[in-house]
């Protein structure tokens, strides 16, 4: 996969992760990006990399975290490899009302918080990805996992429960 497709997948993963921490009223201080090839394909060249960045202030904003994560991805990405997975880890979680700022770093933009809140409300009301950021892409997701051999959700989905006759 080329870098643009991997960036699209990363942005979508960040949107999901930040959505989850916002629901819990948390903010992240650290962002880790992980990328790797398929280690089962031993005939292909292998590359596994990860890097963590400490944010200047705790954030749960999609656009801020995507900015830092994309920078990390561009550092660890290497041409010529067939990457299989990209992921993001948000850590150093703190309550979003108790985020400590640094002396020489600009304050977080309050407009981002408002926009993110509006996007969350629209998506909650009308369904996931009704409104999304452009870097998440609008084309068919070639990077989605394959579900051909996925087992049924017998314990978590009512329609998958087996019926005895």
Wavefront OBJ file of the C-alpha trace (Angstrom):
o trace
v 0.000 0.000 0.000
v 1.138 3.501 -0.654
v 1.498 6.187 1.988
v -1.779 7.988 1.195
v -3.866 4.860 1.819
v -2.021 4.168 5.068
v -2.538 7.784 6.177
v -6.255 7.406 5.428
v -6.450 4.256 7.550
v -4.500 5.934 10.353
v -6.815 8.972 10.323
v -9.859 6.692 10.570
v -8.325 4.757 13.478
v -7.563 8.045 15.236
v -11.140 9.228 14.719
v -12.434 6.058 16.421
v -9.908 6.236 19.265
v -10.521 9.909 20.003
v -14.265 9.349 19.830
v -13.934 6.701 22.538
v -11.782 8.805 24.862
v -14.090 11.816 24.420
v -17.048 9.655 25.485
v -15.116 8.948 28.686
v -14.136 12.636 29.099
v -10.425 11.849 28.735
v -7.513 13.367 26.841
v -4.239 11.763 25.723
v -0.718 12.997 26.434
v 1.103 10.417 24.290
v 0.480 9.161 20.745
v 2.140 6.014 19.407
v 1.962 4.975 15.756
v 2.672 1.346 14.839
v 3.172 0.009 11.323
v 4.190 -3.432 10.108
v 4.242 -5.842 7.223
v 2.819 -9.367 7.182
v 5.316 -11.469 9.148
v 3.809 -14.685 7.719
v 5.009 -13.770 4.225
v 8.664 -14.556 4.802
v 9.503 -14.233 1.083
v 8.686 -10.495 1.234
v 10.896 -7.885 2.904
v 9.844 -7.191 6.493
v 9.558 -3.911 8.355
v 8.083 -3.262 11.792
v 8.286 0.165 13.358
v 6.678 2.271 16.039
v 7.322 5.654 17.501
v 5.781 7.660 20.326
v 5.443 11.414 20.630
v 4.650 13.403 23.745
v 1.966 15.978 22.916
v 2.569 19.572 24.059
v -0.723 19.346 25.985
v -3.285 16.611 26.535
v -5.780 16.439 23.700
v -8.760 14.449 22.450
v -9.072 16.384 19.190
v -9.070 14.341 15.993
v -7.282 17.014 13.986
v -4.525 17.664 16.542
v -3.755 14.004 17.175
v -3.930 13.217 13.439
v -1.410 15.996 12.784
v 1.133 14.485 15.186
v 0.417 10.874 14.195
v 0.795 11.601 10.476
v 4.153 13.230 11.165
v 5.252 10.096 12.995
v 3.994 7.867 10.170
v 5.979 9.801 7.576
v 9.119 9.274 9.655
v 8.726 5.511 10.141
v 7.245 4.678 6.705
v 9.699 3.175 4.208
v 9.083 2.720 0.498
v 9.279 -0.763 -0.990
v 7.468 -2.639 1.760
v 4.018 -4.173 1.550
v 2.512 -2.941 4.807
v -0.327 -4.881 6.333
v -1.298 -2.906 9.444
v -1.146 0.546 10.884
v -2.363 1.417 14.339
v -2.464 4.169 16.894
v -2.203 3.997 20.671
v -3.327 6.864 22.863
v -1.821 6.806 26.329
v -1.104 9.058 29.251
v -4.846 9.528 29.627
v -6.073 12.251 31.962
v -9.506 13.777 32.596
v -10.107 16.379 29.884
v -11.082 18.977 32.485
v -7.719 18.681 34.279
v -5.277 19.022 31.390
v -2.107 20.798 32.385
v -0.554 23.148 29.856
v 3.091 24.079 29.457
v 4.555 27.516 29.960
v 5.998 28.141 26.497
v 3.368 26.251 24.457
v 0.293 27.880 22.974
v -3.058 26.931 24.492
v -5.243 24.432 22.626
v -7.642 26.034 20.155
v -11.114 26.113 21.758
v -12.706 26.166 18.289
v -11.419 22.615 17.683
v -13.255 21.441 20.788
v -16.488 23.033 19.535
v -16.168 21.545 16.049
v -15.371 18.121 17.456
v -18.400 18.309 19.770
v -20.680 19.205 16.858
v -19.291 16.373 14.716
v -19.786 13.917 17.613
v -23.409 14.995 18.091
v -24.211 14.679 14.380
v -22.585 11.252 14.163
v -24.366 10.083 17.309
v -27.721 11.159 15.912
v -27.310 10.093 12.265
v -24.790 7.234 12.461
v -21.047 6.735 12.451
v -19.120 8.594 9.716
v -22.061 10.786 8.689
v -19.608 13.649 9.105
v -15.912 12.902 8.949
v -12.672 14.674 8.287
v -11.357 14.762 4.715
v -8.135 12.926 5.600
v -10.244 9.858 6.462
v -10.964 9.534 2.729
v -14.115 9.073 0.726
v -13.167 6.205 -1.553
v -13.865 2.537 -1.008
v -11.736 1.368 1.906
v -9.171 -1.016 0.445
v -7.494 -1.248 3.833
v -10.473 -2.646 5.768
v -9.990 -6.080 7.247
v -11.434 -9.018 5.370
v -14.462 -10.685 6.917
v -14.937 -13.764 4.714
v -14.059 -16.213 7.480
v -15.235 -14.227 10.465
v -17.138 -16.273 13.009
v -20.629 -15.322 14.132
v -21.154 -13.221 17.256
v -23.196 -15.771 19.179
v -22.827 -14.036 22.521
v -23.153 -10.387 21.499
v -25.597 -10.227 18.570
v -29.179 -11.439 18.931
v -29.594 -12.386 15.250
v -26.557 -14.720 15.474
v -27.884 -16.766 18.409
v -28.362 -20.417 17.483
v -31.909 -21.714 17.675
v -32.668 -25.245 18.851
v -35.585 -26.923 17.123
l 1 2 3 4 5 6 7 8 9 10 11 12 13 14 15 16 17 18 19 20 21 22 23 24 25 26 27 28 29 30 31 32 33 34 35 36 37 38 39 40 41 42 43 44 45 46 47 48 49 50 51 52 53 54 55 56 57 58 59 60 61 62 63 64 65 66 67 68 69 70 71 72 73 74 75 76 77 78 79 80 81 82 83 84 85 86 87 88 89 90 91 92 93 94 95 96 97 98 99 100 101 102 103 104 105 106 107 108 109 110 111 112 113 114 115 116 117 118 119 120 121 122 123 124 125 126 127 128 129 130 131 132 133 134 135 136 137 138 139 140 141 142 143 144 145 146 147 148 149 150 151 152 153 154 155 156 157 158 159 160 161 162 163 164 165
